[in-house]
Amino acid sequence: MRRANKLSVAVVLLAAMLGGCSDLYWDRRDTIAFHAGDAPASNIAIHTIDPWPPAAAKRSHRTNGDVMQKAGERYRNNKVTPIQPIGTSSIQATAAPSAPSGGGTSGSQ
């Protein structure tokens, strides 16, 4: 009989400890959702009429089909025209000469 009392006390203690792991506290919060929090920013976003510029809704873009077809053919045939850099200087940049690969510092030992 004594063993049954110890077992029941252990079960009650275990249930009490596991009861602390319950998420009832989080279910009884004063917010509507768990991700609630920044009400001013939410209100600003809700009351913004249209955050996108009018050009963002434009779906018809003027294109030239002949130019696009030629570009597609060049891409398929691997004859893509290299991009020419645009700049304000007439001087073309060149790669700096590489330093000789030595095995350490120069000088006597």
Secondary structure, DSSP 8 states (H G I E B T S, - for coil): -HHHHHHHHHHHHHHHHHHTT--HHHHT-SSSSTT---HHHHHHHHH-S--S-GGGG-------HHHHHHHHHHHHTT---------S-S------------SS--S--
